[in-house]
Amino acid sequence: MKIIVPMAGMGKRMRPHTLTVPKPLVPIAGKPIVQRLVEDIAKVCGEKVEEVAFIIGDFGKEVEKKLQDIAQSVGAKCSIYYQTQPLGTAHAVYCAEPSLEGNLVVAFADTLFKADFKMDTNNDGVIWVQKVEDPKPFGVVKISDSGHITDFVEKPETFVSDLAIIGIYYFKDGRYLANEIKYLLDNDIKDKGEFQITNALENMKNKGTKFVPGQISEWLDCGNKNSTVDTNKCYLGYLEGTKLVADSVKMENSIVIQPSFIGENVVLHNSVVGPYVSLGNGTKVANSIISKSIVQENSSIKNAVISNSMLGNNAAYEGHVRDLSIGDFNVISE
């Protein structure tokens, strides 16, 4: 089994958190999004993952080293390919053409999922979907009474289905997929100005490939700040009961409300942290209350009350300490 991870996008909806760090490396419960994704797919594959291929932009050698470590964490070889132009999902996958062999999973690195199943590799292909209220921003599928996918529609302007493709696909024959994408590229077949993987899937289906929908219990989006904070909350909920606080954490007159992830060498002073907070390694918090937030590594927070927030690496936020004397019936709002 191989895992193909396109992740070359600039992550504009996550700025400023993606100005120096690619979005897939933003941490969720203490691990980068892409690491969570690869590990979760490896759990449901039902067989050994031999290779993880990442399609990236010009992210630098430090990022590439982290990706190599992620592949090694699931016992797999790491391959790195580059997408220099944002030409669509099919083009992104084809950038890893040398690795498109045998059975494989394609997983776009801006989504996580919760599922209790083992992948059925006897199918020609599996497309994971989730019911959504507004299908317009997504690729969607239609399903026959027999349970097979009959149509793929990219970002429908009128309603055809509410089953959105979440960006995770299984293919029994990776070379067949590569050939169908090459046909799109060679013949300049685009949808909404880009080469879309749904067009390749439609062609494969018309030639007899039987795709079935994969069911998940929860789809966790990491597309923007609010959804990423919500995903961090959900993931910490899954991990509740496991060890989430590092032994090297230094606490003075402070409380951690679980579930919360507290990284190595974090210092807490006169503070309440949690629930649903992730604090990266080396972060220091003093005289503060933090809930439902992500704080990355080596940051500093003082005199603050924050919630539903994200702070990057080496960031600093300092609020104000109040010494108040407020009389009867006064109302003060800040």
DRENKOL-173320 format. One line per 8 residues: number of its first residue (from 1); for each residue x, y negated, z of C-alpha. Coordinates in nm, 2 decimals. Layout:
<atoms>
NUM	X/Y/Z | ...;
</atoms>
This chain:
<atoms>
1	0.00/0.00/0.00 | 0.11/-0.35/-0.08 | -0.02/-0.68/0.05 | -0.01/-0.98/-0.19 | -0.04/-1.32/-0.01 | -0.08/-1.64/-0.22 | 0.00/-1.93/0.00 | 0.15/-2.20/-0.22;
9	-0.13/-2.46/-0.16 | -0.04/-2.80/-0.01 | -0.31/-2.77/0.27 | -0.43/-3.13/0.21 | -0.74/-3.08/0.42 | -0.52/-3.00/0.72 | -0.30/-3.31/0.70 | -0.12/-3.44/0.90;
17	-0.06/-3.09/1.04 | 0.07/-2.96/0.71 | 0.31/-3.25/0.62 | 0.61/-3.06/0.76 | 0.47/-2.71/0.81 | 0.28/-2.50/0.54 | -0.08/-2.44/0.66 | -0.04/-2.06/0.68;
25	0.23/-2.11/0.94 | 0.00/-2.32/1.17 | -0.03/-2.10/1.49 | -0.35/-1.92/1.59 | -0.33/-1.79/1.95 | 0.05/-1.81/1.94 | 0.11/-1.66/1.59 | 0.11/-1.82/1.25;
33	-0.22/-1.78/1.05 | -0.04/-1.57/0.78 | 0.11/-1.34/1.04 | -0.23/-1.28/1.20 | -0.37/-1.21/0.85 | -0.10/-0.96/0.75 | -0.11/-0.78/1.08 | -0.49/-0.75/1.07;
41	-0.49/-0.61/0.71 | -0.22/-0.36/0.81 | -0.45/-0.24/1.09 | -0.74/-0.16/0.85 | -0.54/-0.02/0.56 | -0.53/0.33/0.69 | -0.18/0.38/0.54 | 0.17/0.24/0.56;
49	0.23/-0.10/0.41 | 0.54/-0.08/0.20 | 0.57/-0.44/0.08 | 0.43/-0.78/0.16 | 0.47/-1.03/-0.13 | 0.43/-1.40/-0.05 | 0.36/-1.66/-0.33 | 0.48/-1.99/-0.20;
57	0.57/-2.34/-0.30 | 0.91/-2.51/-0.23 | 0.88/-2.45/0.15 | 1.25/-2.41/0.23 | 1.47/-2.14/0.36 | 1.35/-2.16/0.72 | 0.99/-2.08/0.61 | 1.12/-1.80/0.39;
65	1.30/-1.65/0.69 | 0.98/-1.66/0.89 | 0.80/-1.48/0.62 | 1.06/-1.21/0.61 | 1.02/-1.16/0.98 | 0.64/-1.13/0.93 | 0.68/-0.86/0.67 | 0.93/-0.68/0.90;
73	0.68/-0.70/1.19 | 0.45/-0.45/1.00 | 0.75/-0.24/0.88 | 0.74/-0.36/0.52 | 0.98/-0.50/0.26 | 0.94/-0.88/0.20 | 0.92/-1.02/-0.16 | 0.89/-1.39/-0.22;
81	0.76/-1.55/-0.54 | 0.70/-1.92/-0.63 | 0.41/-2.10/-0.78 | 0.52/-2.44/-0.90 | 0.19/-2.56/-1.04 | -0.16/-2.53/-0.89 | -0.33/-2.35/-1.18 | -0.58/-2.14/-0.99;
89	-0.62/-1.82/-0.79 | -0.55/-1.58/-1.08 | -0.24/-1.77/-1.17 | -0.12/-1.76/-0.81 | -0.16/-1.38/-0.79 | 0.02/-1.33/-1.13 | 0.32/-1.52/-0.99 | 0.39/-1.19/-0.81;
97	0.35/-0.98/-1.13 | 0.65/-0.76/-1.05 | 0.48/-0.64/-0.73 | 0.14/-0.58/-0.89 | 0.17/-0.20/-0.90 | -0.03/0.07/-0.73 | -0.29/0.01/-0.47 | -0.28/-0.33/-0.31;
105	-0.46/-0.59/-0.11 | -0.47/-0.95/-0.22 | -0.53/-1.19/0.07 | -0.54/-1.57/0.04 | -0.37/-1.72/0.35 | -0.64/-1.96/0.47 | -0.88/-1.72/0.63 | -0.89/-1.46/0.90;
113	-1.14/-1.20/0.98 | -1.27/-0.96/1.24 | -1.36/-0.61/1.13 | -1.39/-0.26/1.28 | -1.33/-0.03/0.98 | -1.07/0.16/0.79 | -1.03/0.07/0.42 | -1.17/0.33/0.18;
121	-0.90/0.35/-0.08 | -1.10/0.58/-0.30 | -1.30/0.29/-0.44 | -1.18/0.12/-0.76 | -1.19/-0.21/-0.57 | -1.33/-0.37/-0.26 | -1.43/-0.74/-0.24 | -1.48/-0.87/0.11;
129	-1.78/-1.10/0.14 | -1.98/-1.28/0.41 | -2.32/-1.44/0.40 | -2.30/-1.82/0.41 | -2.56/-2.10/0.44 | -2.42/-2.30/0.15 | -2.25/-2.09/-0.12 | -2.16/-2.38/-0.35;
137	-1.80/-2.42/-0.24 | -1.73/-2.05/-0.28 | -1.71/-1.77/-0.53 | -2.01/-1.54/-0.47 | -2.12/-1.19/-0.58 | -2.45/-1.03/-0.67 | -2.51/-0.67/-0.56 | -2.72/-0.40/-0.72;
145	-2.95/-0.16/-0.54 | -2.68/0.11/-0.56 | -2.44/-0.11/-0.36 | -2.21/-0.21/-0.64 | -2.12/-0.57/-0.74 | -2.29/-0.67/-1.06 | -2.18/-1.04/-1.10 | -1.90/-1.27/-0.99;
153	-1.99/-1.64/-1.00 | -1.73/-1.91/-0.91 | -1.87/-2.20/-0.71 | -2.23/-2.18/-0.83 | -2.41/-2.51/-0.89 | -2.75/-2.34/-0.86 | -2.83/-2.06/-0.62 | -2.74/-1.71/-0.74;
161	-2.63/-1.54/-0.41 | -2.53/-1.63/-0.06 | -2.26/-1.36/-0.04 | -1.93/-1.56/-0.05 | -1.60/-1.40/-0.14 | -1.38/-1.46/0.16 | -1.05/-1.42/-0.03 | -0.95/-1.06/0.05;
169	-0.96/-0.80/-0.22 | -0.85/-0.43/-0.25 | -0.74/-0.29/-0.59 | -0.67/0.07/-0.66 | -0.46/-0.02/-0.97 | -0.26/-0.33/-0.93 | -0.12/-0.31/-1.28 | -0.47/-0.31/-1.43;
177	-0.54/-0.63/-1.23 | -0.21/-0.78/-1.36 | -0.30/-0.70/-1.72 | -0.65/-0.86/-1.69 | -0.50/-1.18/-1.54 | -0.24/-1.19/-1.82 | -0.53/-1.18/-2.07 | -0.67/-1.49/-1.91;
185	-0.34/-1.67/-1.91 | -0.25/-1.57/-2.27 | -0.59/-1.69/-2.40 | -0.62/-2.00/-2.18 | -0.95/-1.88/-2.03 | -1.03/-2.11/-1.74 | -1.33/-2.18/-1.52 | -1.37/-2.53/-1.38;
193	-1.02/-2.61/-1.51 | -0.83/-2.33/-1.35 | -0.75/-1.96/-1.40 | -0.99/-1.79/-1.16 | -0.95/-1.44/-1.02 | -1.33/-1.40/-1.04 | -1.29/-1.41/-1.42 | -1.05/-1.12/-1.41;
201	-1.28/-0.93/-1.18 | -1.57/-0.99/-1.42 | -1.37/-0.85/-1.71 | -1.27/-0.54/-1.51 | -1.63/-0.48/-1.40 | -1.75/-0.51/-1.77 | -1.49/-0.24/-1.86 | -1.63/0.00/-1.60;
209	-1.45/-0.08/-1.28 | -1.68/-0.03/-0.99 | -1.64/-0.29/-0.71 | -1.81/-0.26/-0.38 | -1.86/-0.53/-0.11 | -1.65/-0.50/0.20 | -1.83/-0.59/0.52 | -1.68/-0.78/0.81;
217	-1.82/-0.88/1.14 | -1.68/-1.23/1.14 | -1.51/-1.47/0.90 | -1.27/-1.72/1.05 | -1.19/-2.02/0.83 | -0.87/-2.22/0.87 | -0.95/-2.48/0.61 | -0.94/-2.80/0.82;
225	-0.86/-2.91/1.17 | -1.20/-2.84/1.33 | -1.24/-2.50/1.17 | -0.88/-2.41/1.27 | -0.95/-2.51/1.64 | -1.27/-2.30/1.63 | -1.08/-2.00/1.48 | -0.82/-2.03/1.76;
233	-1.11/-2.02/2.01 | -1.26/-1.71/1.85 | -0.93/-1.53/1.82 | -0.84/-1.60/2.19 | -1.18/-1.45/2.27 | -1.08/-1.13/2.09 | -0.75/-1.12/2.29 | -0.91/-1.18/2.63;
241	-0.78/-0.92/2.87 | -0.43/-0.90/2.71 | -0.12/-1.07/2.83 | -0.14/-1.43/2.69 | 0.08/-1.62/2.94 | 0.46/-1.59/2.91 | 0.66/-1.49/3.22 | 0.88/-1.80/3.17;
249	0.60/-2.05/3.22 | 0.66/-2.29/3.50 | 0.35/-2.40/3.69 | 0.32/-2.65/3.97 | -0.03/-2.73/4.11 | -0.18/-2.62/3.78 | -0.45/-2.37/3.66 | -0.48/-2.18/3.33;
257	-0.83/-2.08/3.25 | -0.84/-1.77/3.03 | -0.85/-1.70/2.75 | -0.56/-1.92/2.67 | -0.22/-1.86/2.51 | 0.08/-2.02/2.69 | 0.41/-1.97/2.52 | 0.77/-1.93/2.64;
265	0.92/-2.20/2.87 | 0.60/-2.41/2.89 | 0.59/-2.64/3.19 | 0.26/-2.73/3.36 | 0.24/-3.00/3.63 | -0.08/-3.11/3.80 | -0.29/-2.98/3.51 | -0.58/-2.77/3.41;
273	-0.54/-2.58/3.08 | -0.82/-2.38/2.91 | -1.03/-2.22/2.82 | -0.94/-2.16/2.45 | -0.61/-2.34/2.45 | -0.28/-2.24/2.27 | 0.04/-2.41/2.39 | 0.35/-2.34/2.19;
281	0.70/-2.27/2.33 | 0.87/-2.54/2.52 | 0.56/-2.77/2.55 | 0.52/-2.98/2.87 | 0.19/-3.09/3.02 | 0.15/-3.32/3.32 | -0.15/-3.47/3.49 | -0.38/-3.35/3.22;
289	-0.69/-3.15/3.14 | -0.69/-2.96/2.81 | -0.96/-2.74/2.66 | -1.02/-2.58/2.32 | -0.71/-2.71/2.15 | -0.39/-2.61/1.97 | -0.06/-2.77/2.07 | 0.25/-2.65/1.88;
297	0.60/-2.62/2.01 | 0.81/-2.87/2.21 | 0.54/-3.12/2.25 | 0.46/-3.34/2.55 | 0.12/-3.44/2.70 | 0.08/-3.67/3.00 | -0.22/-3.83/3.17 | -0.47/-3.69/2.91;
305	-0.81/-3.54/2.89 | -0.84/-3.37/2.55 | -1.06/-3.12/2.38 | -1.11/-2.99/2.02 | -0.77/-3.12/1.93 | -0.45/-3.03/1.75 | -0.10/-3.16/1.82 | 0.20/-3.06/1.60;
313	0.55/-2.97/1.69 | 0.76/-3.23/1.88 | 0.46/-3.45/1.93 | 0.40/-3.67/2.23 | 0.07/-3.81/2.37 | 0.04/-4.01/2.69 | -0.29/-4.15/2.82 | -0.35/-4.37/3.12;
321	-0.37/-4.31/3.49 | -0.66/-4.49/3.65 | -0.68/-4.63/4.00 | -1.05/-4.73/4.03 | -1.28/-4.89/4.28 | -1.63/-4.88/4.14 | -1.94/-5.00/4.33 | -2.29/-4.87/4.35;
329	-2.50/-4.86/4.03 | -2.21/-4.95/3.80 | -2.19/-4.77/3.47 | -1.85/-4.78/3.29 | -1.80/-4.62/2.95 | -1.47/-4.60/2.75;
</atoms>
